[in-house]
Amino acid sequence: KGKTTCWMYFSQKWCNSKGGYGTGWHASYGSFDDWADEHGITAVQACCGCGALSKVGISPLPPAPGAERIDILAEMSFL
């Protein structure tokens, strides 16, 4: 399968911040496990936009009062 990045998962809405499938993920894509890297790491384990931080007990900082939440994801080629 082709190389994918965290940014692709986030921008295409392939995952959600709780580690589940996003609205952009289609059943024909298979599962996240089908797209794991050579070490078996999936987007859910590696990408903050896919809930990776919550899996290790780290919560993102809350947004400043009155500001929209902005998710900044480093583009990371892991798959």
C-alpha positions, 0 to 999 in steps of 0.5 A, a space after each residue: 500500500 502507498 505511503 500515508 501520513 498523519 496529515 493525510 489521516 487528519 485532513 481526509 477525515 480517515 480517523 477521529 480524535 478518539 481513535 475511531 474511523 472518521 467520516 472520510 474512511 470507507 469500508 473498502 479501505 479495510 481496517 487501520 491494521 491493514 495500513 500499519 507500517 512495517 512495525 505494525 504501528 497504525 495511525 491510531 497509535 502514531 497520530 495525535 489527530 487519531 487519538 494517539 495522545 489519549 492512548 498514552 494518557 496525555 491530554 492536549 492543552 485546552 484552547 485559549 478562552 474564546 479561541 477556536 481549537 486548532 490542531 497542529 499536526 506534524 506531518 509524519 511519514 510512518 506508513 
